Structures are given as C-alpha cells and as structure tokens.
C-alpha cells in the first residue's frame, strides 16, 4: 500500500541504458521511482525521447532493466502470469494486417483462453465500442490510421484487463474519436481499472488523468495529482450565466469594496474541440431528421 | 552509480523452468497451437502455399514429358523429379518463411502483440516453428497427392498409348542376328547400358522390344535416332564375331602409353564392351600394354578358412574383337592373377581392397575397330566355401505373400515379377551365385509354375510369373528348392521377401513414406530457419538456412574430397613442418565441424529405394524421425536462448 492506495505499478531506481555493438550508450531511463495506485488514470508525460515508451516497455517486460526493479500488479515486471491482466496499446498499432478486425480479436481472445461464447460476445462488444461495425470483416491492411488505433485499442481490452497501458491512444484519431477514447478511459476508470497513459498531448491528459508524472531526459521531474499541480491557489474563478453589463458593474464595485482591485471579467471561451463536436452533432441530428422525413414520405 | 539489478527480477532473459511448466499444460499447448495456426494462415494468405503447389503441378506435368526409354524408367524419373521438387520447394518455403518469421515480427514490432500477451518466449519460438512445420505439412500433402497422381499417370501411360512406343535412343553399337530368317532382329546396346532388343526393321524404323527391369514394351525406334550412329550400325561393319552378352559397359582410356580398362563389378559370364577412344599416344604396332582395373572387389570373411591362405582371385579373361570375321584372329584368352592395391593388412581383419589390377599385352588387332570386348571365362576362388543352408531355418523355404490388393489382378495376362532380396554366402560371394528353383503356387487352386533363378549375394533376383497364380484373398505361395548344399541363403529381416512390382498400392506406400522422409528433413530446415530468425536479419537467416541445407547435402562429398588430398609424407604429427601441421589441424577441425554440425541429409533421400523400385521401409522413416527430432531440438534450443536474451525494442 502507498499513499495512493494499493499500488499496481511500482518502480525502484529503474534504470535503462541502451548499449550494444558499435552503438553509443544512451541513458533512456534514469533511476525512476514511480508509483501508480489501483483505479487511477495515470499520465506519463514528457517530450519526445524523454523515456515514456522505454518505461512502458520495461514495465511490460519487452526490454530488460540495466539496474533497479519494477513490479506490476505485485509481480516483477515481465511476469507472464501478470500479462493475463494487462492490456497494451502501443504507439502504433502493430497488428497482423492480413487478419480482419474479428479475426484479430478472436486470436487475442484465444491466446487469453477466453471460452468461445464469451469470446464471441466480447468481440461484438468491443467492435461496437470502437465503432468498427462496418469494417469488421475488412483486412487490417485496408484500415486508415484512425481505424488501426481503434482496433489496437479493442485488442488491448479483449481480456478485460485490470491494468491498461495506452501509448499515445489518441494519435491519428479525429476529434470525435479522441473524445470517444477519452470517454472510454473515463468509463474504464469507473469500472475500477487502472490506466497508464503515455502521451505528449496535454489536453488529453488534463481531461482524463488523475495523476501525472513528467519525465525529462529519462528523469522524473514532477509527479502528483493533476488538481494539486494545476490549481492556482491564489486565484478564484466565478462562472455565472447571462450577467448583464449593469450587474457586472455592481459586481466590480462590490469586489472593490472587499479590497479586490481590478478583477478580470470576460466571456469564457469554449475549446475548439467542444465547438467542433457541437457542430458535428447538430449536423448529424439534422441528417437523421432528414432521413426520417424521407422514409416517412416514401412510406406515405 | 545506478544500483544493481534486483536479483529477484526475472528480467525475462531465461525463465526456462516456469516457461516449461506453463507449456506442459493444456492451455500452454493451446496457445502454441493458436500461434502456429496464425503463422500458417499468414503464409497461406500470402499465397506461399498456392505458389509452391502450383510449381509442383508444373513440375509433375513436366516430368511426364521427360523422354524415357522404358516405363519403369519413366516412373522412376517422375518420382525422382517430384520428390526432388518437394524437397527443393519445401526448402525454399522453409528458408524464406522461417527465416523471416520472427525477425519480421520484431522489425515491424508485431511481436508486441504477442509478447505483451501471456505467451512465454518459449511458446513464441515453438508456435512459430510449429506453424511453419504445419505449412510444410500442408504443402507436402498437396505435393504428395500431385506426385502420386503423376506417378500413376506415368505408370498407366502405356495403356493410353496402346502398343506404340516412341523411343529416343542413342545406339552405340549393334549386331545382326540371323537365327530366325523371317525376322530381322537386332540387339542394341544403349549408351546408358540399358539393353534393347529390336525385332525387325520397318519402314518407320526399327521395331523394338525393351527389356527393362520390370516391364516389357514393344515399340519403334525412330530411324533418326539410329542414324546418329550409322557408322557402328552399318551391317557391313557388324559381321562375324560373336554375340555380346552386353551386361555392362566398361571404361577405356589411354594413360601413359597403356590402355586402361576399368570394369565395375566382376562376374562370371558377363561381357564388357569398351568404346576405345582415339589413340593419342604412340603404342607398339603389334601389342597394346593394357591395364585392367576391377573396382569394389572385396573379400568377406568365410568361416572355417584360414585367412592367411587368402590369395587374390585368379581369373581368365577372353578379349575379343566383336567385328572380326576370322575366329582365329578374333580373340585372345588371358589367364592371370590380379594384384591388389590399397590393401588393408589389419591382422584382425580379412584383406579388403579398393580395387584389383592386372597388366597384360593385347594383340593390336583386337582393338582395330574401335571396340573391344572382354568376358570372364573362368574364375578360380582361392578357398572353398563352407556349405550350409539356412533360410528361416528351413531347407526348402516357403512363404506366402498376401492377401494381395491389386487393381491389375483382373488382367489375366498381366505379368508379375517377384523380388528375392538375398544374402547368399557362397564363397567368393560377389563372384558366384546359387542356382535354385522357385515354385510359385496359387494357394487356392494349387496351380503352380517352376522358375529357375540365380541368387547372388547382396543382389536382388527376380522371378516372373502370371497373375492368375495370385489369389486375391490368400495371396501367392513361394517355395525355394534345389538349393545347393554349399550355399548359404538368408533374407533380410527388414524387407518383405516377396514384392509385386506392379502392385499399384506400392505407389501410395512409396509416396507416403518418401513424403514422410522429406517432411522430417524439412522440419529440420524449418527449425534452423526460425532459430536463425531470432538473432539474424531475414536475408541472413534465409541464406544461413540454405547454406546449412547445402552443406548437409554435400557433406559426404566434401569429406570424400578431403580424404583424397595427398597427406604429407611425415609419419607422425611431430614430424610435420609447422605449415603442414597447421593445415592438418585446419582440415581436422573442418572435418569435425562438418561431421557434427552439418545434418546428414542423405538419410532422408528415398532415391536409392526408388531407383530399385523398392518401397521405403518404415524402419528408415523411423530413423529419419529420430534424426529430425534430435537436430530440431538442438536448433530449437538455440532459437529459444537467442529470443530470450533479445530485447524487443
């Protein structure tokens, strides 16, 4: 147990130095001490080459630490039994492109030993979840990048894992897809899953993560809950609907009386993402209505 | 300084015990099977299987067009080509699919999909290897069906063609026989040593009968083929003289002023024909100094004979010019004792010789027409054989073959041949034979025929009999009788004593067992390729697999070549110069590497059996299984070690 509850990932002075024949030594991860609690959505942030992916690979046992240690779900990193409860979406979906979506999920399900009826049900659920119903029989080689990310995400969830590693899960996705992925991460959190998110897309992190760690040149430079790290403790934001100009004036006067000079009163900006989503949703609704009218007209 | 790695950390590097424990569970084998199916499915969808099978179809159909002098020969060629194709295409599939199996997954990072699932690296290597072997099994299944079909077509082809049979022959010599004035018969000796009897000359060419080893066919020799050797066929040049037994062709060449005549196996009453090359060196006008070399003549120990009394055989040769009309000038009898070369004089062993030679002077006239013939007219073994008969403990051995499943049985006129594979010990066993009588009897009707046969040590003798002597249910009964008292005759336990050459099911058995041999050989290549792909890049792994296959295939040749190198004159290693010593050690290490590292793939070839029209025994297949398992295990272990130590970056 740690201060974050039961920890599912713990690293102790984890260090990785890449070296080899005719290859310069590169310190990719430097004495990393990291703890991820159960049920958290944990963001591992950092610029390119900061060691995020290397840390993930060390935790998955794909590569071996130069020194230090790591435990995942209470077992040493790389333990085969632990992999029954892990899901992994790599930074690009490295899948067998001659298979279609159904076959890919079926293969993964078989490897996990999921019984046939349950596997079939799970495949249908996941394909619907990632929105690939129309492309479920198409070979992955014909998928766009976004579709590949979606099937990659589905295969990472096929075993209903306790701990999910998502490396740049929203890269290549359109805004709708990004929002869906973020919603999915939220849903996973609600189900008590632990998600480790590696990304450099900060808005994604801000939307979904509970805690983050920031890596730079392989070193951990900051770690903590998002609220703690982002909260501006000496400022207060007040959001009120439809404040008129006279009411604004009164409010400024009142605050001046309280000793708060020059308060800033502005209309809040929506994010571009929200605007985009609103427009697309309204267009979709209009299409649906028009289609329904055409159907009704044809029927009459 | 970073702290040292925690010793408790498995590091993934070598977790053999746990991996084995996981593997030997139902779920472990299931995971391996899933990965195997995935690997096979990828190759199938990449059209590797279809491509390889299509090549086999082309090869199979092409082999039917291969010109052959006899039906038996055609079947053999078709089988050899098809099995060669199965091995070659299978090797290419194994090298290319296996050589890129893991390396491709690692480079494209698809390995993450596997390595982050509950699959140990042991299971990954095993699954990939099993998938490739499954692919090869599918290829061999379809390729085997094609081979079987093509073999059957080749076998039945004479039926389709009726009595007409076109031959491409290259005749090197011929002789007219005029015993029957109504038929103009010629006997041709083919360059390949096959015998062909031409019965009468027609407008189209020579009407011919082929006496192959297992079948007989009537046909026509095209005039064109015969014309190729018009000089030797011209009747005026083939006069008088004597009949050529035409059993074998010898080799003749001029060497340092003498004529060297080489004979393969020495046997009584056989005639060797030598085409003499043009003289390039001056020789005596009256005589030719001639060296006769007999190869592969070995004396086996004979019980009861003092080996110190052993002498090389004394042999009488009659050399003659087959085209010389005057009998007085046509031949010369030479009686002499061979000298032995390369004799091993180990006191505990009987002398064994690589070959014998003798030098004689032949009259020049015997070789005047460019053809010289020789016949062994007397052989005098230097010791008496110990006479005792044993054939499965019976004086008159009898056995039954059957019931016989054969679609050719209804053909009343079909002729069967039965093979007697005999170990007959009759003194100088290579040079002598035992004349016995075989009684072939139908057990249901009691009908029987008697056939004289000659049994020679370590050779196959055949007897021919009509098909009505075979009862479909009870088979056919054989009795050997009139066995000389001084002969020892036994049968090899691993061979059925009776063999119906035309029994069609033999093709199925031959195909299944030959394909099984190829399968186990290819399994070794598959394991090598997958193991190589764990550590080498795909092109290098493919090349490595092909090199190992080639080195294994030519291992015997390489070792033999090395053995032929002249050794330094020094008697011991210490007496050698440093350079000689260095070469000696290089050769020694090279030999040891070849012997121990290169798989001996000769055990996986069914060519020898096919050439002799034998069925591959199951015992040979069993040995192939053991060898394949041994090599595969070693290479698989390397593959596992390499992948376990490898970081999947």
Interface residues (C-beta under 8 A of the other chain):
Chain A: X12 X13 X15 X18 X30 X31 X57 X60 X61 X62 X63 X64 X65 X66 X67 X68 X69 X70 X76 X77 X78 X79 X80 X81 X83 X84 X86 X88 X90 X92 X94 X95 X96 X98 X99 X107 X108 X110 X111 X112 X113 X155
Chain B: X2 X3 X4 X5 X6 X8 X9 X10 X11 X12 X13 X15 X18 X19 X22 X27 X30 X31 X34 X35 X38 X41 X42 X45 X46 X108 X109 X110 X111 X112 X113 X114 X115 X116 X117 X118 X119 X120 X647 X648 X649
